[in-house]
C-alpha cells in the first residue's frame, strides 16, 4: 500500500501562518453539541438548589440528600427512555467508615450512576463524566443548615444530567458513565469508592472528565467578567507512577506528557473545534492550589482523569452561608450563575466525550527508534485492539510548546519524519473513517 502523508495543524487545516483556518466538524457531534440547552441546565440548577441541603450526611428524606439523589435518578431514568434499553441508572449505596476528620461515624452514602452501554461488544472502554451532588455551607460539618450548592457543585451535576439527556439516544462504540458523586466535600468519598471498585474489578476506564464548579463567569475581588474561558487541570507527574516508569519518564523528558495531560490537550482541541467563543486553558496542576477534587482517587489508582473548572471563581458564592453582610451577597445561589457559560462548558464536555466514545482504541506499543544518531525521527506502532482505524496521526510539537502543532497522516503503522527527536516531541493517535481521533500515545524509545 502506498503511504500517504500530509500535515494538519491542531486538528485543522492551516495553509500558512496567516491563512484562514478550515474547521472540520463531524455533523453528528455538531448536532449533539447544538442540543445542549441553557434552559435545561437552569431548570436542573434551580431544582437542585431547592433542596434545603445536599450535605453528604443529611438524612432529611424529603428535603435533603436522599431526596436529591432520587431526583437525579428520576432524571436519568427519564432520559433512558430514548436509549432503546442501552441506558440504565441506579443509586449505588455504600458504607464509608469514620475517618476521624469529616466522617465522624460509619455512614451510608451513595452515588447516582447512569450507564450508556457501548454498542461494540469488543470495546470495553469506559469514559466517565462526573460532578458531585453534595453541597456545604461555611461549616463543612453542618449537615442541618441550608446549603443550596447551585454552582458547587450543582453546575457539575447539571452538566452530567444534560449530557445524559442529549447522548442517551445516540450509539457509541465505548461505554459512557454519568456519575453524581456523594461525599466530595467530606473527603472524596464517592469518587474513592468508585475508583477503588473500578481498580478491583479491572474496569478499562479510558478517561474521567470531572466537572466541579463550572457555572460562574464573574470573579470576586478582581471583578473579572469573562464567559469565554474554562480551565482543564491535569497531573504532570502521575500519582500512580512506579519507580521504573519514573526512570523512563526522566530519560525522555516526558514530564509534560502524562496520559491525563494528553486527555487535557484532547479536550482543548476538540472542545474549541465544536464550541464557539470558548477557549480551553490548560492548567499544569492536578487541581487548584492546595485543593483537590473527585478526579484525584482515579489518578491514585492509575486511571486517566482531569478536572474541568470555571476560569474565574467567585468565593462570595462558594463555601459560604446565605446572607448579606456589608452590602455583599454571600451564598451559592442560582441567581449568581451564568447559564450560557454553563452551556458552553457542558458542550465542551460533550464534544470531547462523544469524540472519545466514537473513536477506535489508541495505537498499541508506540515506539520511537533510537537506533543510531539521526536528524530524522522514525515512529512505529501497532493497530488498536478495539475498533477499526482508517489511519493514524503522528503528532509533533516543539519541546517548548504546550499543544501539538502538526499532525501527519498515514495509513501505515510506521512513519519517518525529517525532524529531530532532540527538538520535538511526538505522539500517535488513531483516526476512524468518520474522523474521530483516539487519545494520543507518547512513544517509548526502542532500538532496531
C-alpha positions in Angstrom: 0.0 0.0 0.0 1.3 3.4 -0.9 2.0 5.5 2.1 0.1 8.8 2.2 1.4 11.8 4.1 0.1 15.2 4.8 0.2 17.7 7.7 -2.6 19.0 9.8 -2.2 21.7 12.4 -4.1 21.4 15.7 -6.7 19.1 14.1 -7.5 21.7 11.5 -6.1 22.6 8.1 -3.8 25.6 8.1 -2.4 26.6 4.7 0.1 29.1 6.1 0.6 31.1 9.2 -1.6 34.0 8.0 -4.2 32.0 6.1 -7.7 31.2 7.1 -8.3 28.2 9.3 -10.6 25.5 8.0 -12.5 23.8 10.8 -13.7 20.2 10.2 -16.7 19.2 12.4 -18.3 15.8 12.5 -22.0 16.6 11.7 -23.3 14.1 14.2 -21.3 15.5 17.1 -22.0 19.1 16.0 -25.7 18.3 16.2 -25.3 16.9 19.7 -23.4 20.0 20.8 -26.3 22.2 19.5 -28.8 20.3 21.6 -27.1 21.3 24.9 -29.6 23.8 26.4 -29.0 26.6 28.9 -32.7 26.4 29.8 -32.5 22.7 30.7 -29.3 23.5 32.8 -31.0 26.4 34.5 -34.0 24.2 35.4 -31.8 21.5 36.9 -29.9 24.0 38.9 -33.0 25.6 40.4 -34.4 22.2 41.3 -31.1 21.0 42.9 -30.7 24.3 44.8 -34.3 24.0 46.1 -33.3 21.1 48.4 -32.6 22.6 51.8 -29.2 20.9 52.0 -27.4 18.2 49.9 -24.8 17.7 52.6 -23.4 14.2 52.5 -24.5 13.4 56.0 -28.0 14.9 55.6 -30.7 12.3 56.4 -33.7 14.5 55.6 -35.7 12.2 53.3 -37.9 14.9 51.9 -35.6 17.9 51.5 -32.0 16.6 51.9 -29.5 14.4 50.2 -31.7 11.2 49.9 -34.4 13.3 48.1 -31.8 14.9 45.9 -30.4 11.5 44.9 -33.9 10.3 43.9 -34.3 13.4 41.9 -31.2 12.8 39.8 -32.1 9.1 39.4 -35.6 10.1 38.1 -34.0 12.3 35.5 -31.6 9.6 34.4 -34.4 7.2 34.1 -36.5 9.6 32.1 -33.5 10.1 29.7 -33.0 6.4 29.4 -36.4 6.0 27.7 -34.8 7.3 24.5 -31.8 4.9 24.6 -33.6 1.7 23.3 -32.6 -0.1 26.5 -28.9 0.8 26.4 -29.0 3.3 29.4 -29.7 2.1 32.9 -29.5 4.0 36.1 -29.2 3.3 39.8 -28.4 4.8 43.2 -25.4 2.8 44.4 -25.2 2.8 48.2 -22.0 2.0 50.1 -20.7 2.4 53.6 -17.8 4.8 54.4 -16.0 4.3 57.7 -15.4 7.1 60.2 -12.2 8.9 59.4 -11.7 11.0 62.5 -11.9 14.1 60.3 -15.1 14.8 58.2 -16.9 11.5 58.7 -17.5 11.2 62.5 -19.2 7.8 62.4 -19.6 5.0 59.9 -22.1 6.3 57.4 -24.1 5.0 54.4 -23.7 7.3 51.4 -24.4 6.8 47.7 -23.5 7.7 44.1 -26.1 8.2 41.4 -24.9 6.5 38.2 -26.3 6.2 34.7 -24.6 3.9 32.3 -24.9 4.1 28.5 -23.7 0.8 27.2 -21.4 0.8 24.2 -22.5 -0.9 21.0 -19.3 -2.8 20.3 -19.0 -5.9 22.5 -15.3 -6.0 21.9 -14.9 -2.4 23.1 -14.6 -2.5 26.9 -13.5 1.2 27.3 -15.4 3.3 29.8 -15.5 7.1 29.8 -16.8 8.8 32.9 -18.4 12.3 33.1 -18.9 13.3 36.7 -19.8 16.0 39.2 -20.5 15.9 42.9 -24.0 16.1 44.2 -23.2 17.1 47.8 -23.2 20.7 49.0 -21.9 22.5 52.0 -22.0 25.9 53.8 -19.2 27.6 55.7 -19.0 24.8 58.3 -18.3 21.6 56.4 -19.6 19.5 59.2 -23.0 21.3 59.3 -25.5 18.7 57.9 -28.6 20.7 59.0 -28.0 24.3 57.8 -29.1 25.5 54.4 -26.6 24.7 51.6 -28.1 25.3 48.1 -24.9 24.4 46.3 -26.0 25.8 43.0 -22.6 26.2 41.5 -20.6 23.9 43.8 -21.4 21.5 42.5 -24.9 21.7 41.2 -23.3 23.0 38.0 -21.2 19.9 37.5 -24.2 17.6 38.2 -26.4 19.7 35.9 -23.8 19.2 33.1 -23.7 15.5 33.8 -27.5 15.3 33.6 -27.7 17.3 30.4 -25.1 15.2 28.7 -27.0 12.1 29.7 -30.2 13.6 28.2 -28.6 14.6 24.9 -26.4 11.5 24.4 -28.9 8.8 25.6 -30.4 8.4 22.1 -27.0 8.0 20.4 -24.9 4.9 19.8 -21.3 4.9 20.8 -18.7 2.2 20.5 -17.4 2.7 24.1 -19.5 2.9 27.3 -20.3 6.2 28.9 -21.0 6.6 32.6 -22.7 9.7 34.0 -22.0 10.0 37.7 -23.2 12.2 40.5 -20.8 11.6 43.4 -21.6 12.0 47.0 -19.1 12.8 49.7 -16.7 15.1 47.8 -16.7 17.8 50.5 -16.2 15.2 53.2 -13.1 13.8 51.6 -13.8 12.5 48.1 -15.7 9.5 49.4 -17.9 8.7 46.5 -15.2 9.0 43.9 -12.8 6.9 46.1 -15.4 4.2 46.3 -16.0 4.1 42.6 -12.3 4.4 41.7 -11.4 1.5 44.1 -14.2 -0.6 42.7 -13.1 0.0 39.2 -9.5 -1.0 40.0 -10.5 -4.1 41.9 -12.8 -5.2 39.1 -10.3 -4.2 36.4 -12.5 -1.8 34.5 -10.9 -0.3 31.4 -11.6 3.4 32.4 -10.0 5.3 29.5 -10.8 8.7 30.7 -12.6 10.7 33.5 -13.9 14.2 32.9 -14.7 15.5 36.4 -16.7 18.8 36.4 -16.6 20.8 39.6 -17.7 24.5 39.8 -18.3 25.3 36.1 -21.2 27.7 36.1 -19.9 31.2 37.1 -18.1 33.7 34.9 -17.6 36.6 37.4 -14.7 36.6 39.9 -14.8 38.0 43.4 -12.3 40.7 44.4 -10.7 41.1 40.9 -14.1 41.7 39.3 -13.2 39.9 36.1 -16.2 39.0 33.9 -15.5 36.6 31.1 -17.5 33.7 29.8 -15.1 32.6 27.1 -12.6 30.6 29.0 -12.6 27.3 31.0 -9.8 25.6 32.9 -8.7 21.9 32.5 -6.5 20.7 35.3 -4.3 17.7 34.7 -1.5 16.0 36.6 2.1 16.4 35.4 3.9 13.6 37.3 1.4 10.7 37.6 0.3 9.9 41.2 0.5 6.2 40.5 3.8 6.3 38.7 6.2 3.4 39.6 10.0 3.9 40.0 10.5 2.1 36.7 8.0 4.5 35.0 9.6 7.5 36.6 13.0 6.5 35.3 11.6 6.1 31.8 9.9 9.4 32.0 13.1 11.2 33.1 15.1 9.5 30.4 13.0 11.1 27.6 11.9 14.3 29.3 8.2 13.4 29.3 7.2 15.5 32.3 4.6 17.3 30.3 3.2 14.2 28.6 1.3 12.1 31.2 -1.9 10.4 29.9 -4.0 12.9 31.8 -2.1 15.7 30.1 -2.9 14.1 26.7 -6.6 14.0 27.7 -6.4 17.7 28.6 -4.9 18.5 25.2 -7.6 16.4 23.5 -10.4 18.3 25.3 -8.8 21.6 24.3 -8.5 20.7 20.6 -11.9 19.1 20.3 -13.8 21.5 22.6 -12.5 24.5 20.7 -13.4 22.8 17.4 -17.0 22.4 18.3 -17.8 25.2 20.8 -17.6 28.7 19.5 -16.4 31.6 21.7 -14.7 29.3 24.2 -11.0 28.9 24.9 -9.9 25.9 26.9 -7.0 26.8 29.2 -4.6 24.0 30.2 -3.5 24.3 33.8 -0.4 22.3 34.6 -1.6 21.2 38.0 -3.7 18.3 39.2 -6.1 20.8 40.8 -6.2 24.3 42.2 -3.5 25.4 44.6 -3.5 23.1 47.6 -7.1 21.9 46.7 -8.5 18.7 45.3 -11.4 17.1 43.5 -13.0 13.8 42.5 -10.5 13.1 39.8 -7.8 12.5 42.4 -8.9 9.0 43.5 -8.9 7.9 39.9 -5.4 9.3 39.4 -4.2 7.5 42.5 -5.5 4.2 41.0 -3.6 4.8 37.7 -6.6 6.0 35.6 -6.5 8.9 33.2 -8.5 11.8 34.7 -8.8 15.6 34.6 -10.8 18.3 36.3 -12.9 20.9 34.5 -13.5 24.2 36.3 -14.5 27.7 35.6 -11.8 30.2 34.8 -12.7 32.8 37.5 -14.1 31.6 40.8 -16.3 33.8 43.0 -15.6 33.0 46.6 -18.5 35.0 47.9 -20.7 32.2 46.4 -18.6 29.2 47.5 -18.4 27.6 50.9 -20.5 30.4 52.4 -23.7 30.7 54.4 -26.5 32.5 52.5 -26.6 36.1 53.9 -26.0 39.8 53.2 -23.0 41.3 55.0 -21.5 44.7 54.4 -23.5 45.0 51.3 -22.1 41.7 49.8 -24.5 38.9 49.0 -23.0 35.6 50.1 -24.1 32.1 49.3 -24.2 29.6 46.5 -27.5 30.6 44.8 -28.7 30.1 41.2 -29.0 33.9 40.7 -25.3 34.3 40.8 -24.7 31.9 37.9 -24.2 32.3 34.2 -26.2 29.7 32.4 -24.9 30.5 28.9 -21.4 29.9 30.2 -22.5 26.7 31.8 -24.0 25.6 28.4 -20.7 26.2 26.7 -18.7 24.3 29.3 -21.2 21.4 29.1 -20.8 21.5 25.3 -17.0 21.2 25.6 -17.5 18.1 27.7 -20.0 16.6 25.3 -17.8 17.2 22.2 -14.8 15.5 23.9 -16.8 12.6 25.4 -18.7 11.9 22.1 -15.4 12.0 20.1 -13.7 9.7 22.5 -16.5 7.2 22.8 -16.8 7.2 18.9 -13.1 6.6 18.4 -11.2 3.4 17.8 -8.8 2.5 20.6 -5.4 4.2 20.9 -2.5 2.7 19.0 -0.6 0.0 20.8 3.1 -0.3 21.7 4.0 3.1 20.3 7.8 3.4 19.9 10.4 5.9 18.6 13.6 4.5 17.1 16.9 5.3 18.8 19.0 3.1 16.6 21.9 5.4 15.9 22.1 9.2 15.8 19.9 10.9 13.2 18.2 14.2 12.4 15.2 12.1 11.3 12.7 10.5 13.6 11.0 7.1 13.0 7.9 6.1 14.9 6.3 2.7 14.8 3.3 1.2 16.5 0.6 -1.5 16.3 -3.0 -1.2 15.4 -5.5 -0.6 18.3 -7.1 -3.7 19.7 -10.6 -2.2 19.7 -12.4 -0.6 16.8 -11.2 0.0 13.2 -8.7 2.7 12.4 -8.7 4.3 8.9 -5.3 5.6 9.6 -3.1 7.4 12.1 -1.9 10.8 13.0 1.7 11.3 14.1 1.6 14.4 16.3 4.5 16.8 16.6 5.3 19.8 18.7 8.4 21.8 19.7 9.6 20.9 23.2 8.6 24.4 24.4 5.0 24.2 23.0 2.0 23.2 25.2 -0.1 21.9 22.3 0.6 19.6 19.3 1.4 21.8 16.4 1.3 19.4 13.4 -0.4 16.2 12.5 1.0 13.9 9.9 -1.5 11.3 8.5 -0.5 7.8 7.4 -2.3 4.5 6.7 0.8 2.6 7.7 2.0 1.7 11.2 5.3 3.4 10.9 6.4 6.8 9.7 9.8 8.6 9.4 9.8 12.4 9.6 12.6 14.8 8.8 12.5 16.3 12.3 15.0 15.7 15.1 13.7 14.0 18.2 16.2 16.3 20.0 14.0 19.3 19.2 10.5 17.9 19.0 8.1 15.7 20.9 5.9 13.2 19.1 2.8 11.0 19.8 0.5 8.8 17.8 -3.3 8.6 17.7 -5.7 6.5 15.6 -8.5 8.0 13.4 -11.7 6.4 12.2 -13.5 6.8 8.8 -15.7 9.4 10.5 -12.7 11.4 11.7 -12.9 10.5 15.4 -9.4 10.6 16.9 -8.3 8.5 19.9 -6.2 9.8 22.8 -2.6 10.3 21.8 0.1 7.9 23.0 3.6 9.2 23.8 6.3 6.9 22.4 8.8 4.9 24.3 12.4 4.5 22.9 13.3 1.3 21.1 16.5 0.1 19.3 16.1 -1.7 16.0 
